Amino acid sequence: MKEKVLGRTGLKVKAIGLGGIPIVGVPEDEAIKVVRRCYDLGVNYYDTSRDYGVSEERIGKALKDARNDVILATKTQPSSLTKEAALADLETSLKN
């Protein structure tokens, strides 16, 4: 699979990534299988958000043994307008 550099980060991501919204609407075991299959096929970029419900948790479960091999992107919640709230949001995301 082709790779591209992600902006100015220097991180190399595959041409195909996986967004976290669709895995919220299926049973957890199916969602984990989908994420894992994407990983097995070479996908290394996963985009999610705490606003996507259980997306972070499902991606976390599916990739628990591959976290050093993937690039995870998430977003803070709109309610996290202060520095402290944004940092707390980040800590929660990292635990997922």
Backbone atoms as SQL, in Angstrom:
CREATE TABLE atoms (id INTEGER PRIMARY KEY, chain TEXT, resi INTEGER, resn TEXT, atom TEXT, x REAL, y REAL, z REAL);
INSERT INTO atoms VALUES
  (1, 'A', 1, 'MET', 'N', 0.848, -1.173, 0.000),
  (2, 'A', 1, 'MET', 'CA', 0.000, 0.000, 0.000),
  (3, 'A', 1, 'MET', 'C', 0.895, 1.239, 0.000),
  (4, 'A', 2, 'LYS', 'N', 0.506, 2.230, -0.757),
  (5, 'A', 2, 'LYS', 'CA', 1.286, 3.467, -0.833),
  (6, 'A', 2, 'LYS', 'C', 1.289, 4.187, 0.511),
  (7, 'A', 3, 'GLU', 'N', 2.372, 4.910, 0.746),
  (8, 'A', 3, 'GLU', 'CA', 2.494, 5.717, 1.962),
  (9, 'A', 3, 'GLU', 'C', 2.607, 7.185, 1.590),
  (10, 'A', 4, 'LYS', 'N', 2.175, 8.018, 2.522),
  (11, 'A', 4, 'LYS', 'CA', 2.320, 9.463, 2.383),
  (12, 'A', 4, 'LYS', 'C', 2.804, 10.004, 3.723),
  (13, 'A', 5, 'VAL', 'N', 3.491, 11.134, 3.660),
  (14, 'A', 5, 'VAL', 'CA', 3.905, 11.804, 4.890),
  (15, 'A', 5, 'VAL', 'C', 2.737, 12.669, 5.356),
  (16, 'A', 6, 'LEU', 'N', 2.400, 12.567, 6.625),
  (17, 'A', 6, 'LEU', 'CA', 1.279, 13.296, 7.201),
  (18, 'A', 6, 'LEU', 'C', 1.694, 14.732, 7.512),
  (19, 'A', 7, 'GLY', 'N', 1.344, 15.635, 6.617),
  (20, 'A', 7, 'GLY', 'CA', 1.668, 17.048, 6.811),
  (21, 'A', 7, 'GLY', 'C', 3.136, 17.271, 7.065),
  (22, 'A', 8, 'ARG', 'N', 3.442, 18.064, 8.077),
  (23, 'A', 8, 'ARG', 'CA', 4.834, 18.353, 8.438),
  (24, 'A', 8, 'ARG', 'C', 5.318, 17.502, 9.605),
  (25, 'A', 9, 'THR', 'N', 4.554, 16.466, 9.956),
  (26, 'A', 9, 'THR', 'CA', 4.901, 15.644, 11.119),
  (27, 'A', 9, 'THR', 'C', 6.043, 14.679, 10.856),
  (28, 'A', 10, 'GLY', 'N', 6.231, 14.315, 9.595),
  (29, 'A', 10, 'GLY', 'CA', 7.217, 13.295, 9.266),
  (30, 'A', 10, 'GLY', 'C', 6.684, 11.880, 9.437),
  (31, 'A', 11, 'LEU', 'N', 5.461, 11.754, 9.954),
  (32, 'A', 11, 'LEU', 'CA', 4.855, 10.435, 10.144),
  (33, 'A', 11, 'LEU', 'C', 4.412, 9.874, 8.805),
  (34, 'A', 12, 'LYS', 'N', 4.717, 8.608, 8.574),
  (35, 'A', 12, 'LYS', 'CA', 4.319, 7.957, 7.326),
  (36, 'A', 12, 'LYS', 'C', 3.025, 7.186, 7.552),
  (37, 'A', 13, 'VAL', 'N', 2.003, 7.574, 6.799),
  (38, 'A', 13, 'VAL', 'CA', 0.715, 6.897, 6.887),
  (39, 'A', 13, 'VAL', 'C', 0.400, 6.245, 5.549),
  (40, 'A', 14, 'LYS', 'N', -0.320, 5.150, 5.625),
  (41, 'A', 14, 'LYS', 'CA', -0.755, 4.468, 4.412),
  (42, 'A', 14, 'LYS', 'C', -1.799, 5.332, 3.707),
  (43, 'A', 15, 'ALA', 'N', -1.975, 5.091, 2.419),
  (44, 'A', 15, 'ALA', 'CA', -2.916, 5.877, 1.623),
  (45, 'A', 15, 'ALA', 'C', -4.361, 5.688, 2.079),
  (46, 'A', 16, 'ILE', 'N', -4.636, 4.591, 2.764),
  (47, 'A', 16, 'ILE', 'CA', -5.983, 4.316, 3.265),
  (48, 'A', 16, 'ILE', 'C', -5.940, 4.280, 4.788),
  (49, 'A', 17, 'GLY', 'N', -6.863, 5.011, 5.409),
  (50, 'A', 17, 'GLY', 'CA', -6.997, 5.007, 6.858),
  (51, 'A', 17, 'GLY', 'C', -8.401, 4.556, 7.231),
  (52, 'A', 18, 'LEU', 'N', -8.667, 4.476, 8.521),
  (53, 'A', 18, 'LEU', 'CA', -9.994, 4.076, 8.993),
  (54, 'A', 18, 'LEU', 'C', -10.543, 5.140, 9.928),
  (55, 'A', 19, 'GLY', 'N', -11.749, 5.617, 9.626),
  (56, 'A', 19, 'GLY', 'CA', -12.451, 6.546, 10.499),
  (57, 'A', 19, 'GLY', 'C', -13.272, 5.782, 11.518),
  (58, 'A', 20, 'GLY', 'N', -13.434, 6.351, 12.699),
  (59, 'A', 20, 'GLY', 'CA', -14.055, 5.629, 13.795),
  (60, 'A', 20, 'GLY', 'C', -15.562, 5.684, 13.897),
  (61, 'A', 21, 'ILE', 'N', -16.235, 6.512, 13.122),
  (62, 'A', 21, 'ILE', 'CA', -17.692, 6.602, 13.261),
  (63, 'A', 21, 'ILE', 'C', -18.406, 5.306, 12.878),
  (64, 'A', 22, 'PRO', 'N', -18.080, 4.672, 11.748),
  (65, 'A', 22, 'PRO', 'CA', -18.846, 3.478, 11.346),
  (66, 'A', 22, 'PRO', 'C', -18.798, 2.317, 12.340),
  (67, 'A', 23, 'ILE', 'N', -17.740, 2.196, 13.115),
  (68, 'A', 23, 'ILE', 'CA', -17.649, 1.045, 14.019),
  (69, 'A', 23, 'ILE', 'C', -18.506, 1.200, 15.271),
  (70, 'A', 24, 'VAL', 'N', -19.137, 2.349, 15.413),
  (71, 'A', 24, 'VAL', 'CA', -20.028, 2.571, 16.550),
  (72, 'A', 24, 'VAL', 'C', -21.375, 1.891, 16.311),
  (73, 'A', 25, 'GLY', 'N', -21.775, 1.775, 15.046),
  (74, 'A', 25, 'GLY', 'CA', -23.098, 1.266, 14.715),
  (75, 'A', 25, 'GLY', 'C', -23.206, -0.234, 14.543),
  (76, 'A', 26, 'VAL', 'N', -22.164, -0.968, 14.907),
  (77, 'A', 26, 'VAL', 'CA', -22.196, -2.434, 14.791),
  (78, 'A', 26, 'VAL', 'C', -21.840, -3.035, 16.149),
  (79, 'A', 27, 'PRO', 'N', -22.147, -4.318, 16.356),
  (80, 'A', 27, 'PRO', 'CA', -21.768, -4.947, 17.627),
  (81, 'A', 27, 'PRO', 'C', -20.258, -4.863, 17.869),
  (82, 'A', 28, 'GLU', 'N', -19.876, -4.802, 19.141),
  (83, 'A', 28, 'GLU', 'CA', -18.469, -4.610, 19.491),
  (84, 'A', 28, 'GLU', 'C', -17.551, -5.658, 18.871),
  (85, 'A', 29, 'ASP', 'N', -17.935, -6.924, 18.901),
  (86, 'A', 29, 'ASP', 'CA', -17.049, -7.954, 18.355),
  (87, 'A', 29, 'ASP', 'C', -16.820, -7.762, 16.859),
  (88, 'A', 30, 'GLU', 'N', -17.863, -7.333, 16.134),
  (89, 'A', 30, 'GLU', 'CA', -17.699, -7.045, 14.707),
  (90, 'A', 30, 'GLU', 'C', -16.791, -5.844, 14.492),
  (91, 'A', 31, 'ALA', 'N', -16.988, -4.808, 15.292),
  (92, 'A', 31, 'ALA', 'CA', -16.171, -3.604, 15.168),
  (93, 'A', 31, 'ALA', 'C', -14.695, -3.931, 15.374),
  (94, 'A', 32, 'ILE', 'N', -14.407, -4.719, 16.378),
  (95, 'A', 32, 'ILE', 'CA', -13.024, -5.103, 16.664),
  (96, 'A', 32, 'ILE', 'C', -12.453, -5.916, 15.511),
  (97, 'A', 33, 'LYS', 'N', -13.251, -6.809, 14.939),
  (98, 'A', 33, 'LYS', 'CA', -12.792, -7.595, 13.786),
  (99, 'A', 33, 'LYS', 'C', -12.478, -6.696, 12.590),
  (100, 'A', 34, 'VAL', 'N', -13.323, -5.699, 12.347),
  (101, 'A', 34, 'VAL', 'CA', -13.102, -4.779, 11.224),
  (102, 'A', 34, 'VAL', 'C', -11.801, -4.008, 11.413),
  (103, 'A', 35, 'VAL', 'N', -11.616, -3.442, 12.600),
  (104, 'A', 35, 'VAL', 'CA', -10.397, -2.674, 12.873),
  (105, 'A', 35, 'VAL', 'C', -9.174, -3.573, 12.742),
  (106, 'A', 36, 'ARG', 'N', -9.265, -4.754, 13.289),
  (107, 'A', 36, 'ARG', 'CA', -8.128, -5.677, 13.236),
  (108, 'A', 36, 'ARG', 'C', -7.819, -6.112, 11.809),
  (109, 'A', 37, 'ARG', 'N', -8.862, -6.332, 11.018),
  (110, 'A', 37, 'ARG', 'CA', -8.661, -6.709, 9.612),
  (111, 'A', 37, 'ARG', 'C', -7.990, -5.569, 8.855),
  (112, 'A', 38, 'CYS', 'N', -8.404, -4.350, 9.111),
  (113, 'A', 38, 'CYS', 'CA', -7.751, -3.194, 8.479),
  (114, 'A', 38, 'CYS', 'C', -6.270, -3.175, 8.833),
  (115, 'A', 39, 'TYR', 'N', -5.966, -3.395, 10.100),
  (116, 'A', 39, 'TYR', 'CA', -4.570, -3.432, 10.533),
  (117, 'A', 39, 'TYR', 'C', -3.813, -4.545, 9.813),
  (118, 'A', 40, 'ASP', 'N', -4.411, -5.721, 9.742),
  (119, 'A', 40, 'ASP', 'CA', -3.767, -6.858, 9.075),
  (120, 'A', 40, 'ASP', 'C', -3.515, -6.589, 7.594),
  (121, 'A', 41, 'LEU', 'N', -4.352, -5.739, 6.991),
  (122, 'A', 41, 'LEU', 'CA', -4.187, -5.387, 5.578),
  (123, 'A', 41, 'LEU', 'C', -3.212, -4.227, 5.367),
  (124, 'A', 42, 'GLY', 'N', -2.675, -3.682, 6.453),
  (125, 'A', 42, 'GLY', 'CA', -1.661, -2.643, 6.334),
  (126, 'A', 42, 'GLY', 'C', -2.081, -1.243, 6.712),
  (127, 'A', 43, 'VAL', 'N', -3.341, -1.050, 7.097),
  (128, 'A', 43, 'VAL', 'CA', -3.789, 0.282, 7.515),
  (129, 'A', 43, 'VAL', 'C', -3.066, 0.650, 8.805),
  (130, 'A', 44, 'ASN', 'N', -2.506, 1.859, 8.852),
  (131, 'A', 44, 'ASN', 'CA', -1.799, 2.271, 10.065),
  (132, 'A', 44, 'ASN', 'C', -2.287, 3.609, 10.622),
  (133, 'A', 45, 'TYR', 'N', -3.328, 4.197, 10.023),
  (134, 'A', 45, 'TYR', 'CA', -3.861, 5.481, 10.480),
  (135, 'A', 45, 'TYR', 'C', -5.333, 5.311, 10.846),
  (136, 'A', 46, 'TYR', 'N', -5.670, 5.688, 12.081),
  (137, 'A', 46, 'TYR', 'CA', -7.025, 5.547, 12.591),
  (138, 'A', 46, 'TYR', 'C', -7.461, 6.883, 13.179),
  (139, 'A', 47, 'ASP', 'N', -8.624, 7.358, 12.751),
  (140, 'A', 47, 'ASP', 'CA', -9.139, 8.651, 13.185),
  (141, 'A', 47, 'ASP', 'C', -10.394, 8.423, 14.019),
  (142, 'A', 48, 'THR', 'N', -10.435, 9.020, 15.187),
  (143, 'A', 48, 'THR', 'CA', -11.566, 8.826, 16.080),
  (144, 'A', 48, 'THR', 'C', -11.818, 10.105, 16.874),
  (145, 'A', 49, 'SER', 'N', -12.745, 10.047, 17.798),
  (146, 'A', 49, 'SER', 'CA', -13.054, 11.175, 18.668),
  (147, 'A', 49, 'SER', 'C', -13.852, 10.654, 19.852),
  (148, 'A', 50, 'ARG', 'N', -13.724, 11.308, 20.970),
  (149, 'A', 50, 'ARG', 'CA', -14.567, 10.937, 22.115),
  (150, 'A', 50, 'ARG', 'C', -16.027, 11.203, 21.797),
  (151, 'A', 51, 'ASP', 'N', -16.295, 12.139, 20.896),
  (152, 'A', 51, 'ASP', 'CA', -17.669, 12.428, 20.493),
  (153, 'A', 51, 'ASP', 'C', -18.285, 11.309, 19.657),
  (154, 'A', 52, 'TYR', 'N', -17.484, 10.336, 19.233),
  (155, 'A', 52, 'TYR', 'CA', -17.995, 9.221, 18.433),
  (156, 'A', 52, 'TYR', 'C', -18.484, 8.072, 19.314),
  (157, 'A', 53, 'GLY', 'N', -18.796, 8.327, 20.539),
  (158, 'A', 53, 'GLY', 'CA', -19.290, 7.269, 21.419),
  (159, 'A', 53, 'GLY', 'C', -18.192, 6.300, 21.805),
  (160, 'A', 54, 'VAL', 'N', -18.383, 5.023, 21.502),
  (161, 'A', 54, 'VAL', 'CA', -17.448, 3.976, 21.924),
  (162, 'A', 54, 'VAL', 'C', -16.320, 3.723, 20.923),
  (163, 'A', 55, 'SER', 'N', -16.169, 4.583, 19.963),
  (164, 'A', 55, 'SER', 'CA', -15.152, 4.399, 18.919),
  (165, 'A', 55, 'SER', 'C', -13.741, 4.261, 19.489),
  (166, 'A', 56, 'GLU', 'N', -13.346, 5.167, 20.378),
  (167, 'A', 56, 'GLU', 'CA', -11.990, 5.095, 20.949),
  (168, 'A', 56, 'GLU', 'C', -11.753, 3.772, 21.667),
  (169, 'A', 57, 'GLU', 'N', -12.736, 3.356, 22.459),
  (170, 'A', 57, 'GLU', 'CA', -12.580, 2.117, 23.216),
  (171, 'A', 57, 'GLU', 'C', -12.442, 0.912, 22.288),
  (172, 'A', 58, 'ARG', 'N', -13.238, 0.885, 21.242),
  (173, 'A', 58, 'ARG', 'CA', -13.192, -0.253, 20.315),
  (174, 'A', 58, 'ARG', 'C', -11.883, -0.296, 19.541),
  (175, 'A', 59, 'ILE', 'N', -11.436, 0.846, 19.078),
  (176, 'A', 59, 'ILE', 'CA', -10.144, 0.888, 18.383),
  (177, 'A', 59, 'ILE', 'C', -9.038, 0.484, 19.351),
  (178, 'A', 60, 'GLY', 'N', -9.121, 0.969, 20.589),
  (179, 'A', 60, 'GLY', 'CA', -8.128, 0.606, 21.599),
  (180, 'A', 60, 'GLY', 'C', -8.073, -0.889, 21.856),
  (181, 'A', 61, 'LYS', 'N', -9.236, -1.523, 21.968),
  (182, 'A', 61, 'LYS', 'CA', -9.273, -2.976, 22.193),
  (183, 'A', 61, 'LYS', 'C', -8.703, -3.736, 20.998),
  (184, 'A', 62, 'ALA', 'N', -9.055, -3.300, 19.803),
  (185, 'A', 62, 'ALA', 'CA', -8.608, -4.002, 18.597),
  (186, 'A', 62, 'ALA', 'C', -7.105, -3.885, 18.385),
  (187, 'A', 63, 'LEU', 'N', -6.540, -2.759, 18.793),
  (188, 'A', 63, 'LEU', 'CA', -5.125, -2.492, 18.505),
  (189, 'A', 63, 'LEU', 'C', -4.251, -2.494, 19.751),
  (190, 'A', 64, 'LYS', 'N', -4.730, -3.106, 20.832),
  (191, 'A', 64, 'LYS', 'CA', -3.998, -3.047, 22.095),
  (192, 'A', 64, 'LYS', 'C', -2.573, -3.571, 21.999),
  (193, 'A', 65, 'ASP', 'N', -2.317, -4.519, 21.118),
  (194, 'A', 65, 'ASP', 'CA', -0.961, -5.059, 20.978),
  (195, 'A', 65, 'ASP', 'C', -0.185, -4.425, 19.824),
  (196, 'A', 66, 'ALA', 'N', -0.767, -3.403, 19.200),
  (197, 'A', 66, 'ALA', 'CA', -0.134, -2.790, 18.027),
  (198, 'A', 66, 'ALA', 'C', 0.021, -1.282, 18.169),
  (199, 'A', 67, 'ARG', 'N', -0.097, -0.765, 19.362),
  (200, 'A', 67, 'ARG', 'CA', -0.122, 0.691, 19.540),
  (201, 'A', 67, 'ARG', 'C', 1.153, 1.391, 19.097),
  (202, 'A', 68, 'ASN', 'N', 2.269, 0.688, 19.097),
  (203, 'A', 68, 'ASN', 'CA', 3.513, 1.308, 18.631),
  (204, 'A', 68, 'ASN', 'C', 3.639, 1.272, 17.115),
  (205, 'A', 69, 'ASP', 'N', 2.724, 0.577, 16.451),
  (206, 'A', 69, 'ASP', 'CA', 2.782, 0.414, 14.998),
  (207, 'A', 69, 'ASP', 'C', 1.769, 1.269, 14.254),
  (208, 'A', 70, 'VAL', 'N', 0.906, 1.974, 14.978),
  (209, 'A', 70, 'VAL', 'CA', -0.166, 2.727, 14.330),
  (210, 'A', 70, 'VAL', 'C', -0.125, 4.193, 14.738),
  (211, 'A', 71, 'ILE', 'N', -0.823, 4.986, 13.951),
  (212, 'A', 71, 'ILE', 'CA', -0.975, 6.406, 14.246),
  (213, 'A', 71, 'ILE', 'C', -2.446, 6.628, 14.555),
  (214, 'A', 72, 'LEU', 'N', -2.716, 7.109, 15.758),
  (215, 'A', 72, 'LEU', 'CA', -4.081, 7.362, 16.198),
  (216, 'A', 72, 'LEU', 'C', -4.317, 8.859, 16.273),
  (217, 'A', 73, 'ALA', 'N', -5.395, 9.299, 15.658),
  (218, 'A', 73, 'ALA', 'CA', -5.787, 10.707, 15.735),
  (219, 'A', 73, 'ALA', 'C', -7.115, 10.780, 16.467),
  (220, 'A', 74, 'THR', 'N', -7.242, 11.741, 17.359),
  (221, 'A', 74, 'THR', 'CA', -8.508, 11.954, 18.042),
  (222, 'A', 74, 'THR', 'C', -8.728, 13.450, 18.176),
  (223, 'A', 75, 'LYS', 'N', -9.866, 13.814, 18.685),
  (224, 'A', 75, 'LYS', 'CA', -10.217, 15.222, 18.827),
  (225, 'A', 75, 'LYS', 'C', -10.767, 15.449, 20.229),
  (226, 'A', 76, 'THR', 'N', -10.646, 16.662, 20.722),
  (227, 'A', 76, 'THR', 'CA', -11.243, 16.978, 22.013),
  (228, 'A', 76, 'THR', 'C', -12.710, 17.316, 21.815),
  (229, 'A', 77, 'GLN', 'N', -13.434, 17.252, 22.888),
  (230, 'A', 77, 'GLN', 'CA', -14.857, 17.562, 22.836),
  (231, 'A', 77, 'GLN', 'C', -15.059, 19.073, 22.816),
  (232, 'A', 78, 'PRO', 'N', -16.154, 19.530, 22.207),
  (233, 'A', 78, 'PRO', 'CA', -16.421, 20.972, 22.160),
  (234, 'A', 78, 'PRO', 'C', -16.488, 21.613, 23.543),
  (235, 'A', 79, 'SER', 'N', -16.827, 20.834, 24.558),
  (236, 'A', 79, 'SER', 'CA', -16.916, 21.379, 25.915),
  (237, 'A', 79, 'SER', 'C', -15.541, 21.603, 26.543),
  (238, 'A', 80, 'SER', 'N', -14.483, 21.134, 25.896),
  (239, 'A', 80, 'SER', 'CA', -13.125, 21.254, 26.443),
  (240, 'A', 80, 'SER', 'C', -12.468, 22.547, 25.980),
  (241, 'A', 81, 'LEU', 'N', -13.005, 23.660, 26.429),
  (242, 'A', 81, 'LEU', 'CA', -12.522, 24.953, 25.958),
  (243, 'A', 81, 'LEU', 'C', -11.346, 25.494, 26.757),
  (244, 'A', 82, 'THR', 'N', -11.131, 24.980, 27.952),
  (245, 'A', 82, 'THR', 'CA', -9.996, 25.446, 28.742),
  (246, 'A', 82, 'THR', 'C', -8.828, 24.479, 28.569),
  (247, 'A', 83, 'LYS', 'N', -7.643, 24.955, 28.907),
  (248, 'A', 83, 'LYS', 'CA', -6.455, 24.106, 28.814),
  (249, 'A', 83, 'LYS', 'C', -6.610, 22.875, 29.703),
  (250, 'A', 84, 'GLU', 'N', -7.110, 23.070, 30.905),
  (251, 'A', 84, 'GLU', 'CA', -7.267, 21.973, 31.852),
  (252, 'A', 84, 'GLU', 'C', -8.254, 20.934, 31.329),
  (253, 'A', 85, 'ALA', 'N', -9.369, 21.391, 30.768),
  (254, 'A', 85, 'ALA', 'CA', -10.377, 20.473, 30.241),
  (255, 'A', 85, 'ALA', 'C', -9.838, 19.708, 29.033),
  (256, 'A', 86, 'ALA', 'N', -9.092, 20.389, 28.176),
  (257, 'A', 86, 'ALA', 'CA', -8.506, 19.730, 27.002),
  (258, 'A', 86, 'ALA', 'C', -7.494, 18.669, 27.434),
  (259, 'A', 87, 'LEU', 'N', -6.680, 18.975, 28.454),
  (260, 'A', 87, 'LEU', 'CA', -5.708, 17.998, 28.953),
  (261, 'A', 87, 'LEU', 'C', -6.401, 16.797, 29.590),
  (262, 'A', 88, 'ALA', 'N', -7.480, 17.040, 30.311),
  (263, 'A', 88, 'ALA', 'CA', -8.244, 15.939, 30.909),
  (264, 'A', 88, 'ALA', 'C', -8.846, 15.061, 29.811),
  (265, 'A', 89, 'ASP', 'N', -9.347, 15.698, 28.758),
  (266, 'A', 89, 'ASP', 'CA', -9.884, 14.972, 27.608),
  (267, 'A', 89, 'ASP', 'C', -8.803, 14.104, 26.972),
  (268, 'A', 90, 'LEU', 'N', -7.630, 14.664, 26.820),
  (269, 'A', 90, 'LEU', 'CA', -6.510, 13.931, 26.228),
  (270, 'A', 90, 'LEU', 'C', -6.138, 12.724, 27.089),
  (271, 'A', 91, 'GLU', 'N', -6.087, 12.906, 28.391),
  (272, 'A', 91, 'GLU', 'CA', -5.769, 11.798, 29.299),
  (273, 'A', 91, 'GLU', 'C', -6.784, 10.665, 29.154),
  (274, 'A', 92, 'THR', 'N', -8.064, 11.012, 29.053),
  (275, 'A', 92, 'THR', 'CA', -9.098, 9.992, 28.869),
  (276, 'A', 92, 'THR', 'C', -8.893, 9.255, 27.556),
  (277, 'A', 93, 'SER', 'N', -8.614, 9.992, 26.496),
  (278, 'A', 93, 'SER', 'CA', -8.385, 9.363, 25.188),
  (279, 'A', 93, 'SER', 'C', -7.190, 8.425, 25.227),
  (280, 'A', 94, 'LEU', 'N', -6.125, 8.821, 25.893),
  (281, 'A', 94, 'LEU', 'CA', -4.930, 7.980, 25.965),
  (282, 'A', 94, 'LEU', 'C', -5.191, 6.683, 26.726),
  (283, 'A', 95, 'LYS', 'N', -6.073, 6.728, 27.703),
  (284, 'A', 95, 'LYS', 'CA', -6.408, 5.515, 28.460),
  (285, 'A', 95, 'LYS', 'C', -7.229, 4.540, 27.626),
  (286, 'A', 96, 'ASN', 'N', -7.989, 5.083, 26.675),
  (287, 'A', 96, 'ASN', 'CA', -8.828, 4.228, 25.824),
  (288, 'A', 96, 'ASN', 'C', -7.965, 3.450, 24.862);
